[in-house]
Amino acid sequence: MDISKSDWKLFREKLPGWQEAYMERLNNEYVALLTSNEKASDKFWALEERIKQDRRRPGVILEMSKSNAVWNIVRLIHDSVITIDDLCDFSSELKNSVSFLLDR
C-alpha cells in the first residue's frame, strides 16, 4: 500500500515523538520491575528478557520506507504505541486504509 507524499512527510515527522513516548513508557515499566521486591538476579534476568523483546518492537525501531508506511502504522497501533486518534492529521485515505487493515 502506498501513501501520499504529504502523509509520508507527516509520518516521518510524527514517528520520532511517538517512539520517544513509547520508550518513556517502557523505561517506567523497567523501573517498576527493578524496584519490585523480587530477588536481584530475577529482576536482572527479567529485565534482560524484556529488553530483548522490546528492542524489536516498532515503537523502538522501525524500517522506514514509504511502501511500508501503512503497515508500520498498523503495527504501531497494534503494539499500543499510538492510537487511531493519533492519525487525526492524516488524510482520510490513509485513515481508511489503516482502519481496513485493523478490521481484518
N, CA, C and O of each residue as an XYZ file, in Angstrom:
416
protein
N       0.846     -1.187      0.000
C       0.000      0.000      0.000
C       0.880      1.236      0.000
O       1.845      1.334      0.757
N       0.536      2.150     -0.842
C       1.309      3.379     -0.943
C       0.530      4.521     -0.296
O      -0.699      4.492     -0.234
N       1.251      5.509      0.176
C       0.593      6.662      0.793
C       1.003      7.919      0.046
O       1.975      7.929     -0.710
N       0.239      8.977      0.274
C       0.535     10.242     -0.395
C       1.831     10.847      0.129
O       2.316     10.491      1.203
N       2.366     11.747     -0.639
C       3.607     12.421     -0.245
C       3.418     13.200      1.055
O       4.311     13.218      1.901
N       2.262     13.842      1.219
C       2.023     14.623      2.441
C       1.865     13.721      3.661
O       2.339     14.063      4.744
N       1.200     12.566      3.500
C       1.079     11.624      4.613
C       2.443     11.033      4.976
O       2.743     10.835      6.153
N       3.254     10.756      3.977
C       4.594     10.222      4.217
C       5.443     11.229      5.000
O       6.156     10.866      5.936
N       5.352     12.484      4.601
C       6.106     13.531      5.290
C       5.631     13.652      6.745
O       6.447     13.748      7.661
N       4.327     13.647      6.947
C       3.756     13.760      8.286
C       4.147     12.552      9.145
O       4.463     12.703     10.325
N       4.126     11.377      8.561
C       4.520     10.173      9.285
C       5.975     10.274      9.756
O       6.282      9.952     10.904
N       6.854     10.716      8.883
C       8.276     10.865      9.248
C       8.464     11.917     10.334
O       9.373     11.797     11.155
N       7.626     12.937     10.350
C       7.719     13.972     11.385
C       7.204     13.476     12.740
O       7.781     13.793     13.780
N       6.128     12.704     12.724
C       5.493     12.269     13.973
C       6.163     11.052     14.610
O       6.144     10.908     15.832
N       6.749     10.185     13.804
C       7.290      8.938     14.319
C       8.296      9.115     15.459
O       8.180      8.412     16.462
N       9.272     10.012     15.359
C      10.222     10.135     16.483
C       9.542     10.480     17.812
O       9.941      9.955     18.852
N       8.550     11.328     17.801
C       7.823     11.671     19.026
C       7.043     10.490     19.563
O       7.012     10.260     20.772
N       6.408      9.735     18.669
C       5.671      8.547     19.091
C       6.617      7.530     19.717
O       6.310      6.939     20.752
N       7.764      7.332     19.085
C       8.723      6.361     19.610
C       9.304      6.827     20.941
O       9.504      6.022     21.850
N       9.569      8.102     21.054
C      10.119      8.622     22.312
C       9.128      8.415     23.458
O       9.524      8.012     24.552
N       7.860      8.685     23.217
C       6.828      8.491     24.247
C       6.703      7.007     24.608
O       6.540      6.661     25.778
N       6.778      6.152     23.619
C       6.691      4.713     23.866
C       7.883      4.234     24.697
O       7.713      3.464     25.643
N       9.081      4.687     24.345
C      10.266      4.275     25.097
C      10.239      4.821     26.520
O      10.774      4.191     27.433
N       9.626      5.981     26.720
C       9.460      6.505     28.073
C       8.567      5.567     28.885
O       8.850      5.291     30.050
N       7.485      5.078     28.264
C       6.618      4.103     28.937
C       7.384      2.827     29.271
O       7.250      2.281     30.366
N       8.184      2.359     28.321
C       8.993      1.169     28.588
C       9.941      1.407     29.752
O      10.067      0.558     30.634
N      10.606      2.555     29.761
C      11.529      2.862     30.854
C      10.819      2.847     32.203
O      11.366      2.354     33.189
N       9.609      3.384     32.249
C       8.838      3.367     33.501
C       8.499      1.938     33.916
O       8.513      1.616     35.104
N       8.195      1.088     32.949
C       7.931     -0.314     33.261
C       9.194     -1.000     33.771
O       9.128     -1.833     34.675
N      10.341     -0.653     33.196
C      11.609     -1.228     33.653
C      11.921     -0.779     35.081
O      12.394     -1.569     35.897
N      11.656      0.478     35.370
C      11.888      0.984     36.726
C      11.011      0.214     37.718
O      11.479     -0.184     38.784
N       9.743      0.007     37.365
C       8.840     -0.740     38.243
C       9.358     -2.162     38.449
O       9.308     -2.689     39.561
N       9.845     -2.768     37.399
C      10.390     -4.111     37.519
C      11.615     -4.112     38.437
O      11.754     -4.985     39.294
N      12.493     -3.138     38.256
C      13.724     -3.088     39.046
C      13.492     -2.712     40.503
O      14.314     -3.039     41.359
N      12.409     -2.045     40.796
C      12.135     -1.642     42.179
C      11.163     -2.595     42.876
O      10.704     -2.324     43.985
N      10.855     -3.707     42.218
C       9.964     -4.695     42.849
C      10.708     -5.417     43.976
O      11.907     -5.218     44.169
N       9.993     -6.242     44.700
C      10.564     -6.956     45.844
C      11.171     -8.302     45.465
O      11.441     -9.124     46.340
N      11.385     -8.534     44.193
C      11.971     -9.795     43.741
C      13.468     -9.825     44.050
O      14.067     -8.809     44.405
N      14.051    -11.004     43.906
C      15.495    -11.129     44.087
C      16.209    -10.364     42.973
O      15.700    -10.267     41.856
N      17.367     -9.831     43.274
C      18.136     -9.040     42.308
C      18.396     -9.826     41.030
O      18.257     -9.284     39.934
N      18.763    -11.071     41.153
C      19.052    -11.877     39.958
C      17.803    -12.083     39.110
O      17.881    -12.066     37.882
N      16.646    -12.280     39.753
C      15.398    -12.429     38.999
C      15.054    -11.149     38.247
O      14.635    -11.191     37.091
N      15.233    -10.019     38.912
C      14.964     -8.737     38.264
C      15.902     -8.523     37.081
O      15.481     -8.077     36.014
N      17.172     -8.845     37.281
C      18.165     -8.668     36.222
C      17.789     -9.468     34.980
O      17.775     -8.930     33.873
N      17.484    -10.751     35.161
C      17.186    -11.597     34.014
C      15.834    -11.262     33.393
O      15.662    -11.382     32.180
N      14.892    -10.849     34.201
C      13.597    -10.424     33.659
C      13.761     -9.170     32.813
O      13.169     -9.051     31.740
N      14.574     -8.233     33.306
C      14.825     -7.012     32.538
C      15.552     -7.330     31.241
O      15.227     -6.773     30.192
N      16.529     -8.220     31.307
C      17.277     -8.586     30.108
C      16.342     -9.184     29.057
O      16.462     -8.873     27.872
N      15.424    -10.027     29.480
C      14.474    -10.645     28.557
C      13.514     -9.603     27.981
O      13.237     -9.614     26.782
N      13.012     -8.716     28.815
C      12.111     -7.650     28.347
C      12.782     -6.771     27.299
O      12.192     -6.467     26.262
N      14.015     -6.365     27.574
C      14.725     -5.503     26.623
C      14.953     -6.246     25.314
O      14.835     -5.657     24.239
N      15.276     -7.528     25.393
C      15.492     -8.313     24.180
C      14.224     -8.329     23.321
O      14.292     -8.218     22.097
N      13.070     -8.469     23.975
C      11.797     -8.465     23.243
C      11.436     -7.071     22.750
O      11.044     -6.900     21.596
N      11.568     -6.073     23.621
C      11.125     -4.714     23.301
C      11.960     -4.053     22.211
O      11.450     -3.216     21.467
N      13.205     -4.409     22.108
C      14.078     -3.737     21.129
C      13.666     -4.020     19.694
O      14.110     -3.326     18.779
N      12.827     -5.025     19.482
C      12.363     -5.358     18.133
C      11.004     -4.755     17.804
O      10.528     -4.869     16.675
N      10.396     -4.128     18.765
C       9.059     -3.568     18.561
C       9.125     -2.286     17.729
O      10.127     -1.570     17.764
N       8.054     -1.998     16.979
C       8.059     -0.806     16.128
C       8.116      0.502     16.910
O       8.472      1.540     16.353
N       7.772      0.461     18.181
C       7.887      1.663     18.992
C       9.325      2.006     19.326
O       9.612      3.106     19.797
N      10.234      1.062     19.083
C      11.649      1.266     19.363
C      12.436      1.416     18.067
O      13.228      2.347     17.922
N      12.222      0.509     17.134
C      12.945      0.543     15.862
C      11.980      0.175     14.746
O      11.146     -0.719     14.887
N      12.113      0.879     13.646
C      11.188      0.682     12.542
C      11.919      0.912     11.235
O      12.602      1.923     11.073
N      11.784     -0.001     10.318
C      12.373      0.189      8.996
C      11.500      1.164      8.220
O      10.324      0.909      7.962
N      12.102      2.273      7.861
C      11.345      3.330      7.196
C      11.362      3.150      5.679
O      12.416      3.165      5.044
N      10.170      2.982      5.123
C      10.009      3.015      3.673
C       8.581      3.459      3.386
O       7.639      3.102      4.093
N       8.458      4.224      2.359
C       7.139      4.750      2.019
C       6.159      3.623      1.711
O       4.980      3.706      2.055
N       6.650      2.576      1.068
C       5.764      1.478      0.688
C       5.278      0.676      1.901
O       4.253      0.001      1.809
N       5.982      0.733      3.022
C       5.573      0.010      4.226
C       4.916      0.904      5.276
O       4.574      0.427      6.358
N       4.738      2.161      4.984
C       4.261      3.114      5.990
C       2.903      2.727      6.576
O       2.719      2.787      7.791
N       1.964      2.336      5.740
C       0.633      1.976      6.247
C       0.742      0.756      7.161
O       0.131      0.721      8.229
N       1.511     -0.234      6.744
C       1.709     -1.427      7.578
C       2.406     -1.064      8.879
O       2.084     -1.612      9.933
N       3.357     -0.143      8.810
C       4.047      0.296     10.024
C       3.078      0.988     10.977
O       3.152      0.786     12.190
N       2.191      1.783     10.451
C       1.196      2.460     11.296
C       0.291      1.424     11.955
O      -0.039      1.545     13.134
N      -0.104      0.418     11.202
C      -0.937     -0.653     11.772
C      -0.173     -1.353     12.899
O      -0.748     -1.632     13.952
N       1.095     -1.636     12.694
C       1.911     -2.267     13.738
C       2.028     -1.367     14.969
O       1.968     -1.850     16.099
N       2.194     -0.060     14.752
C       2.285      0.879     15.870
C       0.997      0.879     16.691
O       1.035      0.924     17.920
N      -0.131      0.828     16.006
C      -1.421      0.785     16.702
C      -1.576     -0.563     17.409
O      -1.986     -0.616     18.568
N      -1.252     -1.634     16.719
C      -1.384     -2.976     17.302
C      -0.537     -3.123     18.564
O      -0.957     -3.791     19.510
N       0.646     -2.511     18.596
C       1.532     -2.596     19.764
C       1.274     -1.491     20.786
O       2.058     -1.317     21.719
N       0.193     -0.752     20.620
C      -0.208      0.317     21.549
C       0.830      1.433     21.666
O       0.956      2.065     22.715
N       1.565      1.668     20.591
C       2.487      2.800     20.550
C       1.681      4.067     20.297
O       1.938      5.112     20.894
N       0.698      3.957     19.401
C      -0.208      5.056     19.085
C      -1.636      4.500     19.066
O      -1.857      3.292     19.158
N      -2.580      5.408     18.946
C      -3.976      5.019     18.770
C      -4.462      5.580     17.440
O      -3.781      6.387     16.808
N      -5.613      5.157     17.036
C      -6.200      5.673     15.800
C      -6.400      7.186     15.886
O      -6.362      7.880     14.870
N      -6.613      7.693     17.098
C      -6.785      9.132     17.289
C      -5.516      9.917     16.943
O      -5.592     11.097     16.599
N      -4.362      9.273     17.033
C      -3.109      9.937     16.686
C      -2.988     10.197     15.189
O      -2.067     10.889     14.755
N      -3.899      9.656     14.405
C      -3.869      9.840     12.958
C      -4.773     10.972     12.492
O      -5.040     11.101     11.297
N      -5.242     11.788     13.418
C      -6.228     12.828     13.076
C      -5.719     13.809     12.018
O      -6.525     14.367     11.274
N      -4.419     14.034     11.932
C      -3.864     14.981     10.955
C      -3.606     14.362      9.587
O      -3.236     15.064      8.646
N      -3.796     13.064      9.473
C      -3.534     12.372      8.214
C      -4.757     12.405      7.314
O      -5.857     12.744      7.751
N      -4.553     12.051      6.057
C      -5.644     12.079      5.076
C      -6.681     11.003      5.382
O      -6.393     10.018      6.062
N      -7.868     11.203      4.877
C      -8.939     10.222      5.029
C      -8.552      8.901      4.376
O      -8.892      7.830      4.879
N      -7.843      8.980      3.260
C      -7.434      7.769      2.557
C      -6.531      6.902      3.439
O      -6.705      5.686      3.513
N      -5.581      7.535      4.095
C      -4.680      6.784      4.964
C      -5.452      6.197      6.137
O      -5.280      5.025      6.472
N      -6.295      7.002      6.759
C      -7.074      6.514      7.900
C      -7.976      5.350      7.495
O      -8.129      4.390      8.250
N      -8.569      5.432      6.312
C      -9.418      4.348      5.831
C      -8.609      3.082      5.577
O      -9.057      1.983      5.905
N      -7.433      3.226      5.002
C      -6.558      2.079      4.757
C      -6.153      1.409      6.055
O      -6.177      0.183      6.165
N      -5.782      2.213      7.035
C      -5.382      1.676      8.338
C      -6.566      0.983      9.009
O      -6.419     -0.116      9.543
N      -7.722      1.610      8.984
C      -8.920      1.006      9.590
C      -9.275     -0.315      8.921
O      -9.626     -1.287      9.590
N      -9.181     -0.340      7.602
C      -9.460     -1.562      6.864
C      -8.527     -2.691      7.311
O      -8.982     -3.808      7.557
N      -7.243     -2.407      7.416
C      -6.275     -3.429      7.812
C      -6.456     -3.855      9.263
O      -6.257     -5.023      9.596
N      -6.829     -2.920     10.125
C      -7.070     -3.260     11.534
C      -8.302     -4.138     11.702
O      -8.354     -4.970     12.608
N      -9.295     -3.958     10.835
C     -10.542     -4.717     10.931
C     -10.433     -6.119     10.353
O     -11.322     -6.947     10.552
N      -9.347     -6.385      9.638
C      -9.198     -7.706      9.009
C      -8.894     -8.784      9.980
O      -8.744     -9.942      9.591
